[in-house]
Amino acid sequence: MVGPHPRHKAGFQAARADLHRAAVDDLLARGMAYRDYTSQEDLALERDLARAEGRVVRSVWRDHVGNYDEAQPFVVRLRSPQDGETVVDDQVKGRISFQNKDLDDLILLRTDGTPTYNLAVVVDDHDMGVTHVIRGDDHLNNAARQTLIYQALGWDVPVWAHLPLIHGPDGAKLSKRHGAQAVGEFADLGYLPEAMRNYLARLGWGHGDDEIFSDAQAAAWFDVKDVVSAPARLDWAKLNHINNHYIRLAAVERLSEEVTKILAGRGTFLRPNDAEILHRTIPLVRDGAKTLLDLADNVTFALKTRPLYLPEKIQSLLTDETRGRLKRLSAVLNDLVPWEGPALEAGLRAFAVSEGIGLGKIGPALRGVLSGGSPAPDLAGAMVSLGQFESLRRIEDALSPSA
């Protein structure tokens, strides 16, 4: 069994309070722990003295002999060894030695009887049969302290594996200023869960040169001993590449549902026939989408309501000459069958030849008329997405006197 577990919840810890106290009572009975009645004022003085002398805090109650004043508040501390070393054989970091003289007598129970983190995780993990503890290397120092607790209780110490933390592109610890921090935030940014699993598995670990792999492959190949010890850096370009890969593999129905939710969050709700438009459009635009947010942007042109607002830049392309050509093109397109990509591409090229021009003479204006200035695929793709009726109506609207 691998830990740690979600023991941070107050209700979870409260339910296990009896186990925590029983472990401390056992340590007290065997002299492996002691009551510390040091006041906050005296503790502050001892900390100052210890800092000045370059040592850890040692309570005067550690070697107390005699009765205690039961009426006074106290904490319970572990009686840590003061000589020798505590060794953590880490699966990622290797063998790490901590000098016991540098480890203080950590608190096990607070004055109100509640357990500290280090005691709670040891007792809970032992009780649940946890054999391997895999966590961030910011907990490495805790491994030494928890090892001492395991040893004092006479329990087997679990296998430790402390993974390097993920840093931002600048090498600093990942934070809000890098764009996202929690996994849920990456979902909000339009990253698919399988892409995140693939990318996160690849951070600090790898299987040869494989960049893309399935969950099943990762499970079969992974060994915690292969994790590198240096911190990994979040690489947005690589994450986007992997996410694009999975967007291209995903079922159109699934992507349509995701895009529909994103658009609804932006205040755009689909009309009855828009689902069909999405199914036609997504396969034509998803190759260029790094995220689901990009995909939502890329389908927006096809969902616009006529008449489209044409930005000034597009209107400036609609010269009298271009209007005349678009009107003649509209007549050709009206009779075009089938309304499919290859036929549209051939029809556009043939029309340009008949006009004695390159397609670039009318392409930008036609694209603007069809998309309203939003991102869109190539001309043939845009017209396939819109369908014949909608494509011709958008051209007609742009050429009308009121446009």
C-alpha positions, 0 to 999 in steps of 0.5 A: 500500500502506498501513502500518504492518505488525505489525513488533513481533514479534521474529521478523519484525524478526530476519529483516529484520536484514540489510536494517536493517544495510545501510541503516545501512552506506549512511548511514555510508558517505555521512556521513549517520550516525555512530558514537557511543561516548559512555558512559552516564555521559557521556551522562547528563551531556550530557542534564543540560547540554542540559536546562539550556541548553534544547537537544537532546542533541548527541554530541561524536562527531558531528564526530569525525575520525580512527580509532575504537577498534573494541573499544569499544561504540557506537551509530549515530546519524543525522546530522540537519540542525541548521538549517532545518525538517522539514515533515510534510504530514499528510492529517489535521493539515495542514502541520506544521513541526519546527525541526531544531535541536529534533530530536536525532540519533536512534539507528539501531542500538543497541550490540548491533546491533539497530535502533531502532523508527524505523529498522526501520519506515522500512526495512520500509515502503520494502521493502514498498512502503508509500505511505501510513502511517495511524496514531494521532497519538501517532506524529506526532513520529515522522513528523518523525524518520522523514522525516529517515531517508527523506530521508537514504536518498534514498527517497520519503517516504510520505503521512502521516495521523495519526488522533486517538486515542479518548478516554473520555466524560470526555475522558481517553485511553481506558483500562481504567477506561472499560470496555474498551480493546482490540477483543477486549474489546468482543466480550466485552461483547457487541458485534457486529463489524459494529456496531463497524466502523460505530461506529469508522468514525463516530468522527472521520469521517462522511458527512453525517448518516448514522449507520448504514452498511454496510462497502461504503458506508463503503469507498465514502464514506471519504476520510482527508482528511475525518477530523477532527483533534480527538480523538473521545470514546467514546459508550456510548449511541451504540455501544449504539444502533448495536449494537442496530440490528445485533442486530435485523438479524442472523439468528436462527440466528446470534444463537442461536449467540452466546447459546448460547456466552454461556450456556455461559460462565455455566455454563448448557448447553442441553437438546435442546429449548432450541434451538427455544425460543431460536429462538422467543424471540430475535425477541420480546426482541432489540429491547430488547437493547443487547448480546449479553449483554443478549440472553442475559439476556432469553432466560434466563426461557424456559430455566429448569427447573420448578418455578421458584423464585419470589422473595418479591416474586412470592409476595406477589402470589399472594393467594387472590383472584389464585390463583383468577383464575389457576386460571380463566385456566389453564382458558381458556388450556388450550383456546386455539387457535391459541397465537399472539401475537394470539390470546393477547392477545385471550384475556387481554383477554377473560378480564379483561373476564369477571372485571370487572377490568383486566389489571393486576390479574393481569398482574404475578403472571402475569408473575412466575409465567411468568418467575420474576422474570427479564426477559421480554417482554409476557405474550403474548410470554412465553407464545409463547416458552414454548409452551402446555404449559410456560406452563400447567405453570408456572402450575400449579406456582405454584398447587400447595399446595407452591409 
